[in-house]
Amino acid sequence: MHQQIARHIRNEIAAGVRRDGDVLPSSREMAAEWETSAFTITAAMKVLEAEGFIESKSRSKRVVRVPNQERRGPVRLPKPRVVLIGGYAGSGKTELGRILARATGWPMLDKDTLTRPIVEAALEILGQSPNDRESETYLRLVRPREYEALSGAAEENVQCGNSVIVTAPFIAEFQDAQWLERARARFTDLGATLSVVWVYCDPDTMNVYIRRRGAARDTAKLADWSGYLSRIDTEARPLTDHVVINNCTSARPLQDQAEALVKSLMGLELD
């Protein structure tokens, strides 16, 4: 558990969620946040301190230390690249998107950020819970519009000559070969290259991350976690050429995998 917490905070630092000089919550506060013991939090902090990510000012004050955290200017490529990042809830796809955006300067389009307020209002108008993500009403009427909005925003960036990073679950889309073919053809017509990335995370780690973020839209998943797992296939992969990023606790640091991915994208673009 302490390694999971250390990894998640390390990811937040790399993604710019926690910045140089930020004071971390107390061990007691983080223990409540992560539903664990203060002893586990202390163990996680020792890991981060040994790695140089935080500095202990006192027993109750720990400060983020990443002086070289500045955001880079946008990397302009001769041919724009569209990076679609998918994964199940709690896998870490948004953190990966932020890390890539900070490394490249490319705009990041996150489905929840762009569409959630409108989706919640639409669901209430349709007589559904604003947190509904399972009903036929949501799946048939609302969800397709979310992905249309994301695709439109990505296309607009490409038309301006910008590479773009798009983060969303893409669960159904990445299992639909025709959808993937149409997306690739559309971006090719616009003069861009499409890259598909899948973020894998084991169910236990996803559960910890989902509980910690405390989003209302996850309530149904957590209330019947075994039922939720029975409806998904964590071993499924996109039905096209893709890159898998492993965000399990025992895997390479997410920022290291992101750095390798950026180099790969640049190499593919410049070949």
N, C-alpha and C positions, 0 to 999 in steps of 0.2 A: 504493500500500500504506500509506503513512504517513497518508493521509487516511482510509482504512478504520479504522486503529487509533485515530486521534483521534476519529472518529465513535463507535466502540464504547465507548471510555472515557467520552466525553461522555454517551452513553446510560446507562452504568452510574452515573454521577454523578446524572443526572436521576432514575434509578430507585431511588436510595438504596442501591445496592450498594456504592458508594464514598462515604464521608461526609466532611464538612468536617474537616480535620485529619489524615485518613489519609495515611500515607506510601506513595508508590507504590514498586513494586519497582525495582531498578536497571535501567539500560538493558540490561545483559547478561542479567539474568533475564527481562526482557520480550522481548528478542530471541529467547531460547530458547522462551518461551511462544508467541510468534507465528510462530516458524520464519522469522525474517528477520534483518536485520543491525542492529547497534547504531546505525548511521548512520540507518536508517529510523526507529528508535524515537526518536532525538534529534529528527528532523524532525517526528514526531508530537507530541512534547512541546512543541516550539516553537509549533505551531499552538494547542495547548491553553493554553499560557502567554499567547499573544497575545490569546486570547479571555477570559482571566481565570479559567479553571477550575483552574489549578494555579499554584503558586509554587515557584520553584527556590531552595532554601536553600543549595545547593552543587552542584557538578558531579554528585554522586552521590545527592543527596537532593531529591526533589520532593514537595510536599505539596498535597493537594486543598484548594481554597479556594472554598467555597460557603456563606458564613455564613447565608444566608437559605434554608436547605434544610429548615426545619422542616416536619413533616407536618401537613396541615390536618385540622381536625375533620370528621366526616362531614357531607356535604351531604344533607339530607333533602328528598326531592321529594314532592309530593302523590301522585304515582303512581310506584312503584318502577320502575327501569329495569334490564333485564338486558342486559349487553353481552357478546356472544360474539365473541372475538378468535381468528381462525384464521390459519394460514400454514404453509408448509413448514419443516422443520428448519433452524435457522440464520437464519430470516427476521427475528427480533427481536420476535416476538409477546409473549414473556414480559416483555421490557424495556418494551414499550409498556403492557402490563397493569400493571406496577409503577408506571410514571409516572402513569397514569390513577388508580390507587389512591391514590397520594400526593397527587394534586391534588384528589380528591373525598372521600377517607376511606372509600370503599366497600370492602367485603371483596373480596379477589382469590382466586379458586379456580383453581389451576394443576394441570392433569392430572398432570404428572410428580410434582409435590410431593405431591399427595394419594394417588396410586395406585401409584407405582412400586415401593415396597417390597413391597406386597401382590402386585402383578403378577409381580415377580421370583420371589417365593416360590411363587406358583401355577404359574408356568411350570416351575420345577424339579420340583414335585410331579408335573406332567404329563409329565415326561421331556424337557423342552425346555431350551435355553439360557436363562438369565435375561435375556439381552440380545436374545432373539428378538423381532422385530417384523414378520416377514414370513411365517411359516408359517401353514398353514391352522388349526392348533391355536390359535395366538394370535388370528388374525383372526376365527375362528368362536366360540371359547369365552371368550376373555379380553377382547378389545377392546370388545365391546358392553357388558360389565359396567363398564368404566372410564367410559364415557360415561353409563351409568345412574347411577353414583355422582355424577358431576359435575352431572347434571341434578337429582338429588335434593337435593344440597347447595344448588344455586341456588334451587330451589323453596322449600326451608326458609327461606332468607334472605328471599325475597319474602314468604312468609307472615308473617314478623316485621316487614314493612314496610321492609326494606332493599333498596336497589339493590345490584347485584352485578356483578363483572367476572369472566368465565370465559375462561381461556386454554387452548387445546388445538389440535392441528393442524386438526381438523374437516374433513379432506380429503374423505372420503366424504360426510359429513353436509352440507357446503355444496354438494355436487353432487347432492343428493337433494331435489328440490322437495317431496316428500311429507313428508320428515323436517322440513324447514324450516317447512312449513305446520303440522304437528302441534306443533312447538315454539312457534311464534307463538301458536297457538290456546291451548295450555296456559298460557302466561304471561299471555295476555289474560284467561283465565278466573280467574287469580289476581290480576287487577287491575294487571298490570305491562305495560310496553312493551318489546318486544324490539328491540335494535339489533345488526346484524351488521357486523363489521369484518374486512377481509382485509388482512394485512400482506404486501406484495410486496417481494421482494429478488432481485437478479439471481443466477444460479448461481455465478459466481465469488466474489461476496461471501459467499454462504451457505457455500461451501466453506471460506473462510478462517475464518469464525466457528465452523463445526463442528469444524475441526481444532484450533482454539484451545481449545475447551471440553473436548476430550478425553474425551467420554462413551463408555463401552463400548458403549452401544446404537447408536452411530454407526459402529462399526467396519466393518460390512458395507457401509454407504453409501460410505465413503471407500475401501474396498478395490476397489470397482467403481463409481467416480463416474460414468463415462459411462453405464454400465448403469442406475444409479439415475436419472440425468436422463432416460433414454429411457422410464422408467416413469411419469414425472410430467409434468404440464403446467403450467409456471410461468405461463402466460398465462390459465389457467382462473380464473374468478371465481364467487363464490356465486350460486346461482340464485334470488336474491331481492334486494330493495333492500338496498344495503350501502354502506359507505365503504371506500375503498382508501387505505391508508397506505403510502407509498413509502419503504422503508428502504435504498435503494441509496446508495452512497457519495456520488453527485453530487446526491442529493435534498435537500430542505429538512431542517434538523435535526429529529430525531424528536420532541424536546420541543416544538418549534413546532407540528408537526402534531398532537401530543397536546393542546396547549392549544386549538387550533382545534376539535378533536373534542369536548373537554369543553364549550366554548361552544355548539357545535352541539347537543349532547345536552341541555343546559340550555334552549336556545331552543326545541327541539322539545317539551320537556316543559312549558314554561311558556306556549306559544302557546294 
